[in-house]
Structures are given as structure tokens and as C-alpha cells.
Amino acid sequence: AEALQERGYTTGGFSANPLVSADKNFAQGFEEYKAPMTEFVSGDKVLPDCFAWVEKHKKHRFFLYLHLADPHVPHEPHPDELARLGLEAPKGFPAHGFELAHTALKQQLLLKPFGATQPEKILPREHLDWLEDEYDACVATGDRHFGLLLDLLESEGLMENTVIAFVGDHGEELLDHGSLDHARTLHPELIRVPMLLMGPGIEPAKISSQTSTRHLGPTLA
């Protein structure tokens, strides 16, 4: 953002993640930057300000950073996405069930090696299955919100001269190796994330070699 701002771009950032906030210096180089202070929020809370900013600066060269966090606790999928996927929470599933199961599994991991936990002692099988279904619906919710941004760029005639980068920061372990969440292991489901580029001059291709999200900034530059 700072490098592009020095070259005449107007810059705006909108984050749903309180860890990617101005008080941690992520606003450096942004003329406008907004992020929640304490809790993760849904894309519904972030998009209005983001869209207003795009409308305001659509006639200028701009760099937009949009950080969505829908596939993240507290896992609140959009009702329309639940309906589209034909998903419904099982009866008796506790409020904040993912966090409760995650905390209980962490306690087990203090006593057992990774992969030796017993999640079925924490939640019944249908509740454990729901954790994955709910996460899928949250991914669909993030896709829904990102699609609205693409729709806006299309309606404003900006798609033909805009480079778009879509990237994830990490995956999620959903009992694949006896645990939930992320940040403690390096299993493939955690470190293999999407990174897609599209825009003028970018030919359709798939890169099969290993790369890293840290390469994204220099690539865009």
C-alpha cells in the first residue's frame, strides 16, 4: 500500500479481522483503513464501507485491501447459504459449539500426542459432522461476499483494468488429525491455501510449483 501510494494510487483497507488492525500498524500506507477492535465480524459488517470507498474512488487508480473472515470463528454462515447447501444444525448443538470442542480438545492434547484425541467423547458424531458442514457454509458465505465485490467492479466497468488477487492466509483442521482450529501444526489442510490472480495481461495458467503468500506483494509490485 505504501509503495503504490507513493506512485499516485489512492489506497483503502477494510478488515474483518481485529488482528489485522491499525493499532498493529497494518494501516501503514492506507489513506483510509477500518478494522474491528476486539472481535471478528462478518463480511456484512465490512462491505458497506468498502463499497462506498470504491464508489468514491472509482475514477482514480486505487489499491483496495479487503480482508474477509467468514470461514473463522464464531462461524456464522449466511442463512441463504445454509439453505442453498441444504444444511441445518443438528438438534441440541450447543451455542459456540466449535469453540467449546476446540477448548476441550486442547485440554486432551495436554495429555495425549497429536492425533490421539477422542473428540467423540466431547460431542456426538452428528455434532462433529456438523462442524465441517458449518465450515463449508462459512466458506460459501465468504465466496458470496467476495462475489458482491466482483459484481460492483463489473457494474462500474472496472474489471477490464483491475488486477484482482484472492488469497487465503491459512486453512482449518476439522478433526483431520484429532484437533480443530489452526496455528499449532503444519498439516496440508492448514498450509495449502488458495492464491489466484486475474486481470489484464494475466494469461490463464496453473502454477504447480510450491510458492508462498509472502510472494504476493512483490508479484503485484
For each residue, the residues with C-beta under 8 A, 3 or more apart:
1: 4 5 11 13 28 29 30 63 65
2: 5 6 28 29
3: 6 7 29 221
4: 1 7 9 11 29 63
5: 1 2 8 9 10 11 29 30 31 63
6: 2 3
7: 3 4
8: 5 61
9: 4 5 60 61 62 63
10: 5 31 57 60 61 62 63
11: 1 4 5 29 30 31 32 62 63 64 65
12: 30 31 32 33 50 53 57 62 63 64 65
13: 1 26 27 30 32 33 34 35 64 65 66 67
14: 33 34 35 46 49 50 53 64 65 66 67
15: 20 21 26 33 34 35 36 46 65 66 67
16: 35 36 40 41 42 43 45 46 67 68 69 70
17: 20 21 35 36 40 67 69 72
18: 21 35 36 37 38 39 40
19: 24
20: 15 17 24 26 35 67
21: 15 17 18 24 26 27 35 36 37
22: 25 26 27 33 35
23: 37
24: 19 20 21
25: 22 28
26: 13 15 20 21 22 33 35
27: 13 21 22 30 33
28: 1 2 25
29: 1 2 3 4 5 11
30: 1 5 11 12 13 27 33 65
31: 5 10 11 12
32: 11 12 13 53
33: 12 13 14 15 22 26 27 30
34: 13 14 15 46 49
35: 13 14 15 16 17 18 20 21 22 26 67
36: 15 16 17 18 21 39 40 41 45
37: 18 21 23
38: 18
39: 18 36
40: 16 17 18 36 69 72 73 74
41: 16 36 45 46 69
42: 16 45 46 69 70 76 78 141
43: 16 46 47 68 69 70 141 142 144 145 146
44: 47 78 145
45: 16 36 41 42 48
46: 14 15 16 34 41 42 43 49 50 66 67 68 145
47: 43 44 50 51 145 148 149
48: 45 51 52
49: 14 34 46 52 53
50: 12 14 46 47 53 54 64 66 149
51: 47 48 54 55 148 149 152
52: 48 49 55 56
53: 12 14 32 49 50 56 57 64
54: 50 51 57 58 62 64 149 152 153 156
55: 51 52 58 156
56: 52 53
57: 10 12 53 54 60 62
58: 54 55 62 156 158
59:
60: 9 10 57
61: 8 9 10
62: 9 10 11 12 54 57 58
63: 1 4 5 9 10 11 12
64: 11 12 13 14 50 53 54
65: 1 11 12 13 14 15 30
66: 13 14 15 46 50 146 149
67: 13 14 15 16 17 20 35 46
68: 16 43 46 142 145 146
69: 16 17 40 41 42 43 72 142
70: 16 42 43 76 77 138 139 141 142 145
71: 75 135 138 139 141 142 172
72: 17 40 69 75 138
73: 40 98 99 102 181
74: 40 96 98 99
75: 71 72 98 134 135 138
76: 42 70 138
77: 70 81 82 87 134 137 138 140 141
78: 42 44 81 82 137 140 141 144
79: 82 83
80: 83 84 144
81: 77 78 84 85 137 140 141 144
82: 77 78 79 85 87 88 137
83: 79 80 86
84: 80 81 140
85: 81 82 133 136 137 140
86: 83
87: 77 82 133 134 136 137
88: 82
89: 93 130 134
90: 93 126 127 130
91:
92: 127
93: 89 90 97 127 130
94: 97 100
95:
96: 74 99 100
97: 93 94 100 101 123 127 130 131
98: 73 74 75 101 102 131 134 180
99: 73 74 96 102 103
100: 94 96 97 103 104 122
101: 97 98 104 105 119 122 123 128 131 180
102: 73 98 99 105 106 180 181
103: 99 100 106 107
104: 100 101 107 108 122
105: 101 102 108 109 117 119 122 178 179 180
106: 102 103 109 110 179
107: 103 104 110 111
108: 104 105 111 112 117 118
109: 105 106 112 114 117 178 179
110: 106 107
111: 107 108
112: 108 109 116 117
113: 116
114: 109 117 177 178 179 185
115: 177 178
116: 112 113 178
117: 105 108 109 112 114 178 179
118: 108 121 122
119: 101 105 122 123 128 175 178
120: 123 124 125 128
121: 118
122: 100 101 104 105 118 119
123: 97 101 119 120 127 128 131
124: 120 127 128
125: 120 128 129
126: 90 129 130
127: 90 92 93 97 123 124 130 131
128: 101 119 120 123 124 125 131 132 175
129: 125 126 132 133
130: 89 90 93 97 126 127 133 134
131: 97 98 101 123 127 128 134 135 174 175 180
132: 128 129 135 136 174 175
133: 85 87 129 130 136 137
134: 75 77 87 89 98 130 131 137 138
135: 71 75 131 132 138 139 172 174
136: 85 87 132 133 139 140
137: 77 78 81 82 85 87 133 134 140 141
138: 70 71 72 75 76 77 134 135 141 142
139: 70 71 135 136 142 143
140: 77 78 81 84 85 136 137 143 144
141: 42 43 70 71 77 78 81 137 138 144 145
142: 43 68 69 70 71 138 139 145 146
143: 139 140 146 147
144: 43 78 80 81 140 141 147 148
145: 43 44 46 47 68 70 141 142 148 149
146: 43 66 68 142 143 149 150 166
147: 143 144 150 151
148: 47 51 144 145 151 152
149: 47 50 51 54 66 145 146 152 153
150: 146 147 153 154 159 164
151: 147 148 154 155
152: 51 54 148 149 155 156
153: 54 149 150 156 158 159 162 164
154: 150 151 157 158 159
155: 151 152
156: 54 55 58 152 153
157: 154 160
158: 58 153 154 161 162
159: 150 153 154 162
160: 157 200
161: 158 200
162: 153 158 159 199 200
163: 197 198 199 200 202 220
164: 150 153 197 198 199
165: 195 196 197 216 220
166: 146 194 195 196 197
167: 193 194 195 196 213 216
168: 171 193 194 195 213
169: 193 213
170: 182 183 190 191 193
171: 168 182 189 190 191 192 193
172: 71 135 180 181 182 189 190
173: 176 177 179 180 181 182 185 187 189 190
174: 131 132 135 180 189
175: 119 128 131 132 178 179 180
176: 173 187 189
177: 114 115 173 185 187
178: 105 109 114 115 116 117 119 175
179: 105 106 109 114 117 173 175 184 185
180: 98 101 102 105 131 172 173 174 175
181: 73 102 172 173 184
182: 170 171 172 173 190
183: 170
184: 179 181
185: 114 173 177 179 190
186: 190 191
187: 173 176 177 190 191
188: 191 192
189: 171 172 173 174 176 192
190: 170 171 172 173 182 185 186 187
191: 170 171 186 187 188
192: 171 188 189
193: 167 168 169 170 171 213
194: 166 167 168
195: 165 166 167 168 211 213 216
196: 165 166 167
197: 163 164 165 166 202 219
198: 163 164 202
199: 162 163 164 202
200: 160 161 162 163
201:
202: 163 197 198 199
203:
204:
205:
206:
207: 211
208:
209:
210:
211: 195 207 215
212: 215
213: 167 168 169 193 195 216
214: 217
215: 211 212 218 219
216: 165 167 195 213 219 220
217: 214 220 221
218: 215 221
219: 197 215 216
220: 163 165 216 217
221: 3 217 218
